[in-house]
Amino acid sequence: MTACGALEQGDLRAECAKIQFPTLCVVGDEDGSTPVATVRGLASAIGRARFEIIAGAGHIPSIEKPDQLRALIEAHARGAAA
């Protein structure tokens, strides 16, 4: 099994439900490795998750859309600190 296959087959929802901290879940709308539906499902399993989609990004938004990702992280950090 490839790494992408393992990600696709893995079911981490039970573990995610244990996360008790504000969490930012970000996905690129063109991500083929961890598609939007997968990340949305994981985010919904985390009680205090914020889910965001970056348009035009694939699997590595830190390289593909760094300014958009940075803005999301900064906004999340400000909210988590409040």
mmCIF file of the N, C-alpha and C atoms, coordinates in Angstrom:
data_MODEL
# 
_entry.id   MODEL 
# 
loop_
_atom_site.group_PDB 
_atom_site.id 
_atom_site.type_symbol 
_atom_site.label_atom_id 
_atom_site.label_alt_id 
_atom_site.label_comp_id 
_atom_site.label_asym_id 
_atom_site.label_entity_id 
_atom_site.label_seq_id 
_atom_site.pdbx_PDB_ins_code 
_atom_site.Cartn_x 
_atom_site.Cartn_y 
_atom_site.Cartn_z 
_atom_site.occupancy 
_atom_site.B_iso_or_equiv 
_atom_site.pdbx_formal_charge 
_atom_site.auth_seq_id 
_atom_site.auth_comp_id 
_atom_site.auth_asym_id 
_atom_site.auth_atom_id 
_atom_site.pdbx_PDB_model_num 
ATOM 1   N N  . MET A 1 1  ? 0.842   -1.176 0.000  1.00 0.00 ? 1  MET A N  1 
ATOM 2   C CA . MET A 1 1  ? 0.000   0.000  0.000  1.00 0.00 ? 1  MET A CA 1 
ATOM 3   C C  . MET A 1 1  ? 0.890   1.243  0.000  1.00 0.00 ? 1  MET A C  1 
ATOM 4   N N  . THR A 1 2  ? 0.520   2.207  -0.802 1.00 0.00 ? 2  THR A N  1 
ATOM 5   C CA . THR A 1 2  ? 1.270   3.454  -0.856 1.00 0.00 ? 2  THR A CA 1 
ATOM 6   C C  . THR A 1 2  ? 0.866   4.365  0.302  1.00 0.00 ? 2  THR A C  1 
ATOM 7   N N  . ALA A 1 3  ? 1.647   5.403  0.496  1.00 0.00 ? 3  ALA A N  1 
ATOM 8   C CA . ALA A 1 3  ? 1.315   6.354  1.567  1.00 0.00 ? 3  ALA A CA 1 
ATOM 9   C C  . ALA A 1 3  ? -0.052  6.987  1.315  1.00 0.00 ? 3  ALA A C  1 
ATOM 10  N N  . CYS A 1 4  ? -0.331  7.352  0.076  1.00 0.00 ? 4  CYS A N  1 
ATOM 11  C CA . CYS A 1 4  ? -1.636  7.947  -0.245 1.00 0.00 ? 4  CYS A CA 1 
ATOM 12  C C  . CYS A 1 4  ? -2.752  6.935  -0.017 1.00 0.00 ? 4  CYS A C  1 
ATOM 13  N N  . GLY A 1 5  ? -2.502  5.682  -0.335 1.00 0.00 ? 5  GLY A N  1 
ATOM 14  C CA . GLY A 1 5  ? -3.493  4.634  -0.096 1.00 0.00 ? 5  GLY A CA 1 
ATOM 15  C C  . GLY A 1 5  ? -3.761  4.451  1.386  1.00 0.00 ? 5  GLY A C  1 
ATOM 16  N N  . ALA A 1 6  ? -2.710  4.534  2.177  1.00 0.00 ? 6  ALA A N  1 
ATOM 17  C CA . ALA A 1 6  ? -2.883  4.411  3.629  1.00 0.00 ? 6  ALA A CA 1 
ATOM 18  C C  . ALA A 1 6  ? -3.717  5.561  4.171  1.00 0.00 ? 6  ALA A C  1 
ATOM 19  N N  . LEU A 1 7  ? -3.477  6.772  3.667  1.00 0.00 ? 7  LEU A N  1 
ATOM 20  C CA . LEU A 1 7  ? -4.279  7.915  4.087  1.00 0.00 ? 7  LEU A CA 1 
ATOM 21  C C  . LEU A 1 7  ? -5.745  7.732  3.699  1.00 0.00 ? 7  LEU A C  1 
ATOM 22  N N  . GLU A 1 8  ? -5.941  7.219  2.510  1.00 0.00 ? 8  GLU A N  1 
ATOM 23  C CA . GLU A 1 8  ? -7.310  7.032  2.017  1.00 0.00 ? 8  GLU A CA 1 
ATOM 24  C C  . GLU A 1 8  ? -8.050  5.957  2.806  1.00 0.00 ? 8  GLU A C  1 
ATOM 25  N N  . GLN A 1 9  ? -7.356  4.909  3.200  1.00 0.00 ? 9  GLN A N  1 
ATOM 26  C CA . GLN A 1 9  ? -7.985  3.792  3.898  1.00 0.00 ? 9  GLN A CA 1 
ATOM 27  C C  . GLN A 1 9  ? -8.075  3.990  5.404  1.00 0.00 ? 9  GLN A C  1 
ATOM 28  N N  . GLY A 1 10 ? -7.252  4.872  5.947  1.00 0.00 ? 10 GLY A N  1 
ATOM 29  C CA . GLY A 1 10 ? -7.229  5.076  7.392  1.00 0.00 ? 10 GLY A CA 1 
ATOM 30  C C  . GLY A 1 10 ? -8.489  5.779  7.889  1.00 0.00 ? 10 GLY A C  1 
ATOM 31  N N  . ASP A 1 11 ? -8.978  5.353  9.012  1.00 0.00 ? 11 ASP A N  1 
ATOM 32  C CA . ASP A 1 11 ? -10.137 5.988  9.634  1.00 0.00 ? 11 ASP A CA 1 
ATOM 33  C C  . ASP A 1 11 ? -9.698  6.515  10.990 1.00 0.00 ? 11 ASP A C  1 
ATOM 34  N N  . LEU A 1 12 ? -9.439  7.798  11.041 1.00 0.00 ? 12 LEU A N  1 
ATOM 35  C CA . LEU A 1 12 ? -8.900  8.425  12.250 1.00 0.00 ? 12 LEU A CA 1 
ATOM 36  C C  . LEU A 1 12 ? -9.958  9.178  13.047 1.00 0.00 ? 12 LEU A C  1 
ATOM 37  N N  . ARG A 1 13 ? -11.223 9.027  12.681 1.00 0.00 ? 13 ARG A N  1 
ATOM 38  C CA . ARG A 1 13 ? -12.278 9.806  13.338 1.00 0.00 ? 13 ARG A CA 1 
ATOM 39  C C  . ARG A 1 13 ? -12.336 9.573  14.849 1.00 0.00 ? 13 ARG A C  1 
ATOM 40  N N  . ALA A 1 14 ? -12.165 8.345  15.304 1.00 0.00 ? 14 ALA A N  1 
ATOM 41  C CA . ALA A 1 14 ? -12.222 8.080  16.750 1.00 0.00 ? 14 ALA A CA 1 
ATOM 42  C C  . ALA A 1 14 ? -11.086 8.794  17.474 1.00 0.00 ? 14 ALA A C  1 
ATOM 43  N N  . GLU A 1 15 ? -9.911  8.800  16.883 1.00 0.00 ? 15 GLU A N  1 
ATOM 44  C CA . GLU A 1 15 ? -8.777  9.506  17.493 1.00 0.00 ? 15 GLU A CA 1 
ATOM 45  C C  . GLU A 1 15 ? -8.992  11.014 17.443 1.00 0.00 ? 15 GLU A C  1 
ATOM 46  N N  . CYS A 1 16 ? -9.540  11.503 16.344 1.00 0.00 ? 16 CYS A N  1 
ATOM 47  C CA . CYS A 1 16 ? -9.784  12.945 16.216 1.00 0.00 ? 16 CYS A CA 1 
ATOM 48  C C  . CYS A 1 16 ? -10.776 13.439 17.255 1.00 0.00 ? 16 CYS A C  1 
ATOM 49  N N  . ALA A 1 17 ? -11.719 12.615 17.600 1.00 0.00 ? 17 ALA A N  1 
ATOM 50  C CA . ALA A 1 17 ? -12.735 12.997 18.583 1.00 0.00 ? 17 ALA A CA 1 
ATOM 51  C C  . ALA A 1 17 ? -12.112 13.280 19.952 1.00 0.00 ? 17 ALA A C  1 
ATOM 52  N N  . LYS A 1 18 ? -10.915 12.790 20.186 1.00 0.00 ? 18 LYS A N  1 
ATOM 53  C CA . LYS A 1 18 ? -10.230 13.008 21.463 1.00 0.00 ? 18 LYS A CA 1 
ATOM 54  C C  . LYS A 1 18 ? -9.551  14.379 21.542 1.00 0.00 ? 18 LYS A C  1 
ATOM 55  N N  . ILE A 1 19 ? -9.413  15.057 20.428 1.00 0.00 ? 19 ILE A N  1 
ATOM 56  C CA . ILE A 1 19 ? -8.735  16.358 20.402 1.00 0.00 ? 19 ILE A CA 1 
ATOM 57  C C  . ILE A 1 19 ? -9.633  17.387 21.057 1.00 0.00 ? 19 ILE A C  1 
ATOM 58  N N  . GLN A 1 20 ? -9.118  18.071 22.062 1.00 0.00 ? 20 GLN A N  1 
ATOM 59  C CA . GLN A 1 20 ? -9.904  19.018 22.847 1.00 0.00 ? 20 GLN A CA 1 
ATOM 60  C C  . GLN A 1 20 ? -9.454  20.469 22.673 1.00 0.00 ? 20 GLN A C  1 
ATOM 61  N N  . PHE A 1 21 ? -8.645  20.733 21.693 1.00 0.00 ? 21 PHE A N  1 
ATOM 62  C CA . PHE A 1 21 ? -8.090  22.066 21.488 1.00 0.00 ? 21 PHE A CA 1 
ATOM 63  C C  . PHE A 1 21 ? -8.605  22.657 20.186 1.00 0.00 ? 21 PHE A C  1 
ATOM 64  N N  . PRO A 1 22 ? -8.645  23.985 20.084 1.00 0.00 ? 22 PRO A N  1 
ATOM 65  C CA . PRO A 1 22 ? -9.013  24.600 18.812 1.00 0.00 ? 22 PRO A CA 1 
ATOM 66  C C  . PRO A 1 22 ? -8.059  24.101 17.722 1.00 0.00 ? 22 PRO A C  1 
ATOM 67  N N  . THR A 1 23 ? -8.630  23.640 16.637 1.00 0.00 ? 23 THR A N  1 
ATOM 68  C CA . THR A 1 23 ? -7.850  23.003 15.578 1.00 0.00 ? 23 THR A CA 1 
ATOM 69  C C  . THR A 1 23 ? -8.234  23.596 14.241 1.00 0.00 ? 23 THR A C  1 
ATOM 70  N N  . LEU A 1 24 ? -7.255  23.894 13.420 1.00 0.00 ? 24 LEU A N  1 
ATOM 71  C CA . LEU A 1 24 ? -7.488  24.394 12.073 1.00 0.00 ? 24 LEU A CA 1 
ATOM 72  C C  . LEU A 1 24 ? -7.226  23.265 11.087 1.00 0.00 ? 24 LEU A C  1 
ATOM 73  N N  . CYS A 1 25 ? -8.224  22.909 10.315 1.00 0.00 ? 25 CYS A N  1 
ATOM 74  C CA . CYS A 1 25 ? -8.098  21.883 9.280  1.00 0.00 ? 25 CYS A CA 1 
ATOM 75  C C  . CYS A 1 25 ? -8.188  22.579 7.930  1.00 0.00 ? 25 CYS A C  1 
ATOM 76  N N  . VAL A 1 26 ? -7.121  22.500 7.152  1.00 0.00 ? 26 VAL A N  1 
ATOM 77  C CA . VAL A 1 26 ? -7.044  23.197 5.878  1.00 0.00 ? 26 VAL A CA 1 
ATOM 78  C C  . VAL A 1 26 ? -6.805  22.178 4.774  1.00 0.00 ? 26 VAL A C  1 
ATOM 79  N N  . VAL A 1 27 ? -7.496  22.372 3.655  1.00 0.00 ? 27 VAL A N  1 
ATOM 80  C CA . VAL A 1 27 ? -7.316  21.498 2.502  1.00 0.00 ? 27 VAL A CA 1 
ATOM 81  C C  . VAL A 1 27 ? -7.353  22.344 1.236  1.00 0.00 ? 27 VAL A C  1 
ATOM 82  N N  . GLY A 1 28 ? -6.550  21.952 0.268  1.00 0.00 ? 28 GLY A N  1 
ATOM 83  C CA . GLY A 1 28 ? -6.630  22.571 -1.051 1.00 0.00 ? 28 GLY A CA 1 
ATOM 84  C C  . GLY A 1 28 ? -7.753  21.919 -1.840 1.00 0.00 ? 28 GLY A C  1 
ATOM 85  N N  . ASP A 1 29 ? -8.484  22.706 -2.591 1.00 0.00 ? 29 ASP A N  1 
ATOM 86  C CA . ASP A 1 29 ? -9.613  22.138 -3.329 1.00 0.00 ? 29 ASP A CA 1 
ATOM 87  C C  . ASP A 1 29 ? -9.188  21.224 -4.471 1.00 0.00 ? 29 ASP A C  1 
ATOM 88  N N  . GLU A 1 30 ? -7.897  21.184 -4.764 1.00 0.00 ? 30 GLU A N  1 
ATOM 89  C CA . GLU A 1 30 ? -7.368  20.312 -5.815 1.00 0.00 ? 30 GLU A CA 1 
ATOM 90  C C  . GLU A 1 30 ? -6.492  19.189 -5.241 1.00 0.00 ? 30 GLU A C  1 
ATOM 91  N N  . ASP A 1 31 ? -6.590  18.948 -3.930 1.00 0.00 ? 31 ASP A N  1 
ATOM 92  C CA . ASP A 1 31 ? -5.770  17.928 -3.272 1.00 0.00 ? 31 ASP A CA 1 
ATOM 93  C C  . ASP A 1 31 ? -6.299  16.541 -3.611 1.00 0.00 ? 31 ASP A C  1 
ATOM 94  N N  . GLY A 1 32 ? -5.486  15.758 -4.299 1.00 0.00 ? 32 GLY A N  1 
ATOM 95  C CA . GLY A 1 32 ? -5.873  14.401 -4.658 1.00 0.00 ? 32 GLY A CA 1 
ATOM 96  C C  . GLY A 1 32 ? -5.485  13.375 -3.606 1.00 0.00 ? 32 GLY A C  1 
ATOM 97  N N  . SER A 1 33 ? -4.571  13.728 -2.717 1.00 0.00 ? 33 SER A N  1 
ATOM 98  C CA . SER A 1 33 ? -4.118  12.791 -1.688 1.00 0.00 ? 33 SER A CA 1 
ATOM 99  C C  . SER A 1 33 ? -5.059  12.760 -0.493 1.00 0.00 ? 33 SER A C  1 
ATOM 100 N N  . THR A 1 34 ? -5.427  13.930 -0.024 1.00 0.00 ? 34 THR A N  1 
ATOM 101 C CA . THR A 1 34 ? -6.391  14.046 1.074  1.00 0.00 ? 34 THR A CA 1 
ATOM 102 C C  . THR A 1 34 ? -7.478  14.995 0.595  1.00 0.00 ? 34 THR A C  1 
ATOM 103 N N  . PRO A 1 35 ? -8.468  14.473 -0.109 1.00 0.00 ? 35 PRO A N  1 
ATOM 104 C CA . PRO A 1 35 ? -9.491  15.310 -0.733 1.00 0.00 ? 35 PRO A CA 1 
ATOM 105 C C  . PRO A 1 35 ? -10.334 16.086 0.285  1.00 0.00 ? 35 PRO A C  1 
ATOM 106 N N  . VAL A 1 36 ? -11.029 17.070 -0.217 1.00 0.00 ? 36 VAL A N  1 
ATOM 107 C CA . VAL A 1 36 ? -11.862 17.941 0.615  1.00 0.00 ? 36 VAL A CA 1 
ATOM 108 C C  . VAL A 1 36 ? -12.790 17.120 1.510  1.00 0.00 ? 36 VAL A C  1 
ATOM 109 N N  . ALA A 1 37 ? -13.457 16.130 0.963  1.00 0.00 ? 37 ALA A N  1 
ATOM 110 C CA . ALA A 1 37 ? -14.404 15.327 1.753  1.00 0.00 ? 37 ALA A CA 1 
ATOM 111 C C  . ALA A 1 37 ? -13.711 14.626 2.920  1.00 0.00 ? 37 ALA A C  1 
ATOM 112 N N  . THR A 1 38 ? -12.503 14.156 2.707  1.00 0.00 ? 38 THR A N  1 
ATOM 113 C CA . THR A 1 38 ? -11.756 13.474 3.770  1.00 0.00 ? 38 THR A CA 1 
ATOM 114 C C  . THR A 1 38 ? -11.416 14.446 4.895  1.00 0.00 ? 38 THR A C  1 
ATOM 115 N N  . VAL A 1 39 ? -10.891 15.604 4.539  1.00 0.00 ? 39 VAL A N  1 
ATOM 116 C CA . VAL A 1 39 ? -10.506 16.589 5.554  1.00 0.00 ? 39 VAL A CA 1 
ATOM 117 C C  . VAL A 1 39 ? -11.748 17.143 6.252  1.00 0.00 ? 39 VAL A C  1 
ATOM 118 N N  . ARG A 1 40 ? -12.816 17.354 5.499  1.00 0.00 ? 40 ARG A N  1 
ATOM 119 C CA . ARG A 1 40 ? -14.068 17.820 6.116  1.00 0.00 ? 40 ARG A CA 1 
ATOM 120 C C  . ARG A 1 40 ? -14.557 16.793 7.148  1.00 0.00 ? 40 ARG A C  1 
ATOM 121 N N  . GLY A 1 41 ? -14.465 15.510 6.813  1.00 0.00 ? 41 GLY A N  1 
ATOM 122 C CA . GLY A 1 41 ? -14.878 14.458 7.737  1.00 0.00 ? 41 GLY A CA 1 
ATOM 123 C C  . GLY A 1 41 ? -14.039 14.441 8.997  1.00 0.00 ? 41 GLY A C  1 
ATOM 124 N N  . LEU A 1 42 ? -12.736 14.606 8.845  1.00 0.00 ? 42 LEU A N  1 
ATOM 125 C CA . LEU A 1 42 ? -11.863 14.655 10.023 1.00 0.00 ? 42 LEU A CA 1 
ATOM 126 C C  . LEU A 1 42 ? -12.167 15.888 10.872 1.00 0.00 ? 42 LEU A C  1 
ATOM 127 N N  . ALA A 1 43 ? -12.369 17.019 10.220 1.00 0.00 ? 43 ALA A N  1 
ATOM 128 C CA . ALA A 1 43 ? -12.672 18.247 10.959 1.00 0.00 ? 43 ALA A CA 1 
ATOM 129 C C  . ALA A 1 43 ? -13.981 18.106 11.730 1.00 0.00 ? 43 ALA A C  1 
ATOM 130 N N  . SER A 1 44 ? -14.951 17.443 11.134 1.00 0.00 ? 44 SER A N  1 
ATOM 131 C CA . SER A 1 44 ? -16.239 17.292 11.821 1.00 0.00 ? 44 SER A CA 1 
ATOM 132 C C  . SER A 1 44 ? -16.129 16.375 13.029 1.00 0.00 ? 44 SER A C  1 
ATOM 133 N N  . ALA A 1 45 ? -15.103 15.532 13.058 1.00 0.00 ? 45 ALA A N  1 
ATOM 134 C CA . ALA A 1 45 ? -14.889 14.642 14.196 1.00 0.00 ? 45 ALA A CA 1 
ATOM 135 C C  . ALA A 1 45 ? -14.188 15.350 15.358 1.00 0.00 ? 45 ALA A C  1 
ATOM 136 N N  . ILE A 1 46 ? -13.610 16.515 15.088 1.00 0.00 ? 46 ILE A N  1 
ATOM 137 C CA . ILE A 1 46 ? -12.908 17.281 16.120 1.00 0.00 ? 46 ILE A CA 1 
ATOM 138 C C  . ILE A 1 46 ? -13.878 18.335 16.650 1.00 0.00 ? 46 ILE A C  1 
ATOM 139 N N  . GLY A 1 47 ? -14.127 18.303 17.930 1.00 0.00 ? 47 GLY A N  1 
ATOM 140 C CA . GLY A 1 47 ? -15.134 19.177 18.515 1.00 0.00 ? 47 GLY A CA 1 
ATOM 141 C C  . GLY A 1 47 ? -14.934 20.660 18.275 1.00 0.00 ? 47 GLY A C  1 
ATOM 142 N N  . ARG A 1 48 ? -13.706 21.114 18.289 1.00 0.00 ? 48 ARG A N  1 
ATOM 143 C CA . ARG A 1 48 ? -13.430 22.552 18.177 1.00 0.00 ? 48 ARG A CA 1 
ATOM 144 C C  . ARG A 1 48 ? -12.637 22.868 16.916 1.00 0.00 ? 48 ARG A C  1 
ATOM 145 N N  . ALA A 1 49 ? -12.982 22.208 15.818 1.00 0.00 ? 49 ALA A N  1 
ATOM 146 C CA . ALA A 1 49 ? -12.238 22.399 14.578 1.00 0.00 ? 49 ALA A CA 1 
ATOM 147 C C  . ALA A 1 49 ? -12.851 23.493 13.718 1.00 0.00 ? 49 ALA A C  1 
ATOM 148 N N  . ARG A 1 50 ? -11.989 24.197 13.061 1.00 0.00 ? 50 ARG A N  1 
ATOM 149 C CA . ARG A 1 50 ? -12.368 25.158 12.022 1.00 0.00 ? 50 ARG A CA 1 
ATOM 150 C C  . ARG A 1 50 ? -11.891 24.552 10.714 1.00 0.00 ? 50 ARG A C  1 
ATOM 151 N N  . PHE A 1 51 ? -12.777 24.452 9.731  1.00 0.00 ? 51 PHE A N  1 
ATOM 152 C CA . PHE A 1 51 ? -12.475 23.823 8.449  1.00 0.00 ? 51 PHE A CA 1 
ATOM 153 C C  . PHE A 1 51 ? -12.400 24.896 7.370  1.00 0.00 ? 51 PHE A C  1 
ATOM 154 N N  . GLU A 1 52 ? -11.316 24.890 6.603  1.00 0.00 ? 52 GLU A N  1 
ATOM 155 C CA . GLU A 1 52 ? -11.114 25.871 5.545  1.00 0.00 ? 52 GLU A CA 1 
ATOM 156 C C  . GLU A 1 52 ? -10.618 25.193 4.278  1.00 0.00 ? 52 GLU A C  1 
ATOM 157 N N  . ILE A 1 53 ? -11.078 25.697 3.144  1.00 0.00 ? 53 ILE A N  1 
ATOM 158 C CA . ILE A 1 53 ? -10.639 25.211 1.835  1.00 0.00 ? 53 ILE A CA 1 
ATOM 159 C C  . ILE A 1 53 ? -9.887  26.343 1.152  1.00 0.00 ? 53 ILE A C  1 
ATOM 160 N N  . ILE A 1 54 ? -8.725  26.022 0.601  1.00 0.00 ? 54 ILE A N  1 
ATOM 161 C CA . ILE A 1 54 ? -7.961  27.000 -0.171 1.00 0.00 ? 54 ILE A CA 1 
ATOM 162 C C  . ILE A 1 54 ? -8.152  26.676 -1.654 1.00 0.00 ? 54 ILE A C  1 
ATOM 163 N N  . ALA A 1 55 ? -8.802  27.594 -2.355 1.00 0.00 ? 55 ALA A N  1 
ATOM 164 C CA . ALA A 1 55 ? -9.064  27.415 -3.785 1.00 0.00 ? 55 ALA A CA 1 
ATOM 165 C C  . ALA A 1 55 ? -7.767  27.458 -4.577 1.00 0.00 ? 55 ALA A C  1 
ATOM 166 N N  . GLY A 1 56 ? -7.661  26.570 -5.541 1.00 0.00 ? 56 GLY A N  1 
ATOM 167 C CA . GLY A 1 56 ? -6.501  26.548 -6.419 1.00 0.00 ? 56 GLY A CA 1 
ATOM 168 C C  . GLY A 1 56 ? -5.268  25.889 -5.826 1.00 0.00 ? 56 GLY A C  1 
ATOM 169 N N  . ALA A 1 57 ? -5.403  25.271 -4.668 1.00 0.00 ? 57 ALA A N  1 
ATOM 170 C CA . ALA A 1 57 ? -4.263  24.605 -4.030 1.00 0.00 ? 57 ALA A CA 1 
ATOM 171 C C  . ALA A 1 57 ? -4.455  23.101 -4.091 1.00 0.00 ? 57 ALA A C  1 
ATOM 172 N N  . GLY A 1 58 ? -3.346  22.411 -4.197 1.00 0.00 ? 58 GLY A N  1 
ATOM 173 C CA . GLY A 1 58 ? -3.354  20.961 -4.154 1.00 0.00 ? 58 GLY A CA 1 
ATOM 174 C C  . GLY A 1 58 ? -2.985  20.486 -2.760 1.00 0.00 ? 58 GLY A C  1 
ATOM 175 N N  . HIS A 1 59 ? -2.042  19.559 -2.694 1.00 0.00 ? 59 HIS A N  1 
ATOM 176 C CA . HIS A 1 59 ? -1.677  18.925 -1.428 1.00 0.00 ? 59 HIS A CA 1 
ATOM 177 C C  . HIS A 1 59 ? -0.714  19.755 -0.576 1.00 0.00 ? 59 HIS A C  1 
ATOM 178 N N  . ILE A 1 60 ? -0.092  20.768 -1.157 1.00 0.00 ? 60 ILE A N  1 
ATOM 179 C CA . ILE A 1 60 ? 0.918   21.524 -0.412 1.00 0.00 ? 60 ILE A CA 1 
ATOM 180 C C  . ILE A 1 60 ? 0.605   23.020 -0.486 1.00 0.00 ? 60 ILE A C  1 
ATOM 181 N N  . PRO A 1 61 ? -0.467  23.450 0.200  1.00 0.00 ? 61 PRO A N  1 
ATOM 182 C CA . PRO A 1 61 ? -0.815  24.870 0.132  1.00 0.00 ? 61 PRO A CA 1 
ATOM 183 C C  . PRO A 1 61 ? 0.259   25.802 0.693  1.00 0.00 ? 61 PRO A C  1 
ATOM 184 N N  . SER A 1 62 ? 1.134   25.285 1.526  1.00 0.00 ? 62 SER A N  1 
ATOM 185 C CA . SER A 1 62 ? 2.216   26.132 2.049  1.00 0.00 ? 62 SER A CA 1 
ATOM 186 C C  . SER A 1 62 ? 3.166   26.570 0.940  1.00 0.00 ? 62 SER A C  1 
ATOM 187 N N  . ILE A 1 63 ? 3.233   25.807 -0.126 1.00 0.00 ? 63 ILE A N  1 
ATOM 188 C CA . ILE A 1 63 ? 4.057   26.154 -1.285 1.00 0.00 ? 63 ILE A CA 1 
ATOM 189 C C  . ILE A 1 63 ? 3.198   26.820 -2.361 1.00 0.00 ? 63 ILE A C  1 
ATOM 190 N N  . GLU A 1 64 ? 2.000   26.295 -2.572 1.00 0.00 ? 64 GLU A N  1 
ATOM 191 C CA . GLU A 1 64 ? 1.143   26.731 -3.676 1.00 0.00 ? 64 GLU A CA 1 
ATOM 192 C C  . GLU A 1 64 ? 0.412   28.042 -3.394 1.00 0.00 ? 64 GLU A C  1 
ATOM 193 N N  . LYS A 1 65 ? -0.017  28.243 -2.169 1.00 0.00 ? 65 LYS A N  1 
ATOM 194 C CA . LYS A 1 65 ? -0.779  29.441 -1.778 1.00 0.00 ? 65 LYS A CA 1 
ATOM 195 C C  . LYS A 1 65 ? -0.343  29.900 -0.387 1.00 0.00 ? 65 LYS A C  1 
ATOM 196 N N  . PRO A 1 66 ? 0.937   30.232 -0.235 1.00 0.00 ? 66 PRO A N  1 
ATOM 197 C CA . PRO A 1 66 ? 1.453   30.528 1.113  1.00 0.00 ? 66 PRO A CA 1 
ATOM 198 C C  . PRO A 1 66 ? 0.776   31.714 1.791  1.00 0.00 ? 66 PRO A C  1 
ATOM 199 N N  . ASP A 1 67 ? 0.431   32.745 1.049  1.00 0.00 ? 67 ASP A N  1 
ATOM 200 C CA . ASP A 1 67 ? -0.189  33.913 1.675  1.00 0.00 ? 67 ASP A CA 1 
ATOM 201 C C  . ASP A 1 67 ? -1.573  33.578 2.217  1.00 0.00 ? 67 ASP A C  1 
ATOM 202 N N  . GLN A 1 68 ? -2.332  32.789 1.476  1.00 0.00 ? 68 GLN A N  1 
ATOM 203 C CA . GLN A 1 68 ? -3.661  32.404 1.948  1.00 0.00 ? 68 GLN A CA 1 
ATOM 204 C C  . GLN A 1 68 ? -3.564  31.504 3.175  1.00 0.00 ? 68 GLN A C  1 
ATOM 205 N N  . LEU A 1 69 ? -2.636  30.566 3.141  1.00 0.00 ? 69 LEU A N  1 
ATOM 206 C CA . LEU A 1 69 ? -2.465  29.678 4.287  1.00 0.00 ? 69 LEU A CA 1 
ATOM 207 C C  . LEU A 1 69 ? -2.010  30.459 5.513  1.00 0.00 ? 69 LEU A C  1 
ATOM 208 N N  . ARG A 1 70 ? -1.058  31.355 5.328  1.00 0.00 ? 70 ARG A N  1 
ATOM 209 C CA . ARG A 1 70 ? -0.570  32.176 6.445  1.00 0.00 ? 70 ARG A CA 1 
ATOM 210 C C  . ARG A 1 70 ? -1.709  32.978 7.062  1.00 0.00 ? 70 ARG A C  1 
ATOM 211 N N  . ALA A 1 71 ? -2.564  33.566 6.241  1.00 0.00 ? 71 ALA A N  1 
ATOM 212 C CA . ALA A 1 71 ? -3.686  34.357 6.759  1.00 0.00 ? 71 ALA A CA 1 
ATOM 213 C C  . ALA A 1 71 ? -4.634  33.486 7.583  1.00 0.00 ? 71 ALA A C  1 
ATOM 214 N N  . LEU A 1 72 ? -4.888  32.264 7.133  1.00 0.00 ? 72 LEU A N  1 
ATOM 215 C CA . LEU A 1 72 ? -5.753  31.352 7.892  1.00 0.00 ? 72 LEU A CA 1 
ATOM 216 C C  . LEU A 1 72 ? -5.128  30.987 9.234  1.00 0.00 ? 72 LEU A C  1 
ATOM 217 N N  . ILE A 1 73 ? -3.835  30.698 9.206  1.00 0.00 ? 73 ILE A N  1 
ATOM 218 C CA . ILE A 1 73 ? -3.133  30.318 10.441 1.00 0.00 ? 73 ILE A CA 1 
ATOM 219 C C  . ILE A 1 73 ? -3.098  31.495 11.411 1.00 0.00 ? 73 ILE A C  1 
ATOM 220 N N  . GLU A 1 74 ? -2.832  32.681 10.913 1.00 0.00 ? 74 GLU A N  1 
ATOM 221 C CA . GLU A 1 74 ? -2.790  33.851 11.796 1.00 0.00 ? 74 GLU A CA 1 
ATOM 222 C C  . GLU A 1 74 ? -4.165  34.115 12.410 1.00 0.00 ? 74 GLU A C  1 
ATOM 223 N N  . ALA A 1 75 ? -5.215  34.033 11.609 1.00 0.00 ? 75 ALA A N  1 
ATOM 224 C CA . ALA A 1 75 ? -6.567  34.264 12.133 1.00 0.00 ? 75 ALA A CA 1 
ATOM 225 C C  . ALA A 1 75 ? -6.924  33.194 13.166 1.00 0.00 ? 75 ALA A C  1 
ATOM 226 N N  . HIS A 1 76 ? -6.546  31.968 12.895 1.00 0.00 ? 76 HIS A N  1 
ATOM 227 C CA . HIS A 1 76 ? -6.818  30.868 13.843 1.00 0.00 ? 76 HIS A CA 1 
ATOM 228 C C  . HIS A 1 76 ? -6.060  31.091 15.155 1.00 0.00 ? 76 HIS A C  1 
ATOM 229 N N  . ALA A 1 77 ? -4.809  31.478 15.043 1.00 0.00 ? 77 ALA A N  1 
ATOM 230 C CA . ALA A 1 77 ? -3.997  31.696 16.247 1.00 0.00 ? 77 ALA A CA 1 
ATOM 231 C C  . ALA A 1 77 ? -4.560  32.854 17.075 1.00 0.00 ? 77 ALA A C  1 
ATOM 232 N N  . ARG A 1 78 ? -5.014  33.905 16.429 1.00 0.00 ? 78 ARG A N  1 
ATOM 233 C CA . ARG A 1 78 ? -5.628  35.019 17.173 1.00 0.00 ? 78 ARG A CA 1 
ATOM 234 C C  . ARG A 1 78 ? -6.891  34.542 17.888 1.00 0.00 ? 78 ARG A C  1 
ATOM 235 N N  . GLY A 1 79 ? -7.708  33.762 17.216 1.00 0.00 ? 79 GLY A N  1 
ATOM 236 C CA . GLY A 1 79 ? -8.938  33.261 17.820 1.00 0.00 ? 79 GLY A CA 1 
ATOM 237 C C  . GLY A 1 79 ? -8.685  32.280 18.939 1.00 0.00 ? 79 GLY A C  1 
ATOM 238 N N  . ALA A 1 80 ? -7.686  31.436 18.784 1.00 0.00 ? 80 ALA A N  1 
ATOM 239 C CA . ALA A 1 80 ? -7.359  30.441 19.804 1.00 0.00 ? 80 ALA A CA 1 
ATOM 240 C C  . ALA A 1 80 ? -6.790  31.100 21.046 1.00 0.00 ? 80 ALA A C  1 
ATOM 241 N N  . ALA A 1 81 ? -6.125  32.223 20.873 1.00 0.00 ? 81 ALA A N  1 
ATOM 242 C CA . ALA A 1 81 ? -5.503  32.906 22.001 1.00 0.00 ? 81 ALA A CA 1 
ATOM 243 C C  . ALA A 1 81 ? -6.527  33.725 22.793 1.00 0.00 ? 81 ALA A C  1 
ATOM 244 N N  . ALA A 1 82 ? -7.659  34.005 22.180 1.00 0.00 ? 82 ALA A N  1 
ATOM 245 C CA . ALA A 1 82 ? -8.684  34.848 22.849 1.00 0.00 ? 82 ALA A CA 1 
ATOM 246 C C  . ALA A 1 82 ? -9.388  34.108 23.948 1.00 0.00 ? 82 ALA A C  1 
# 
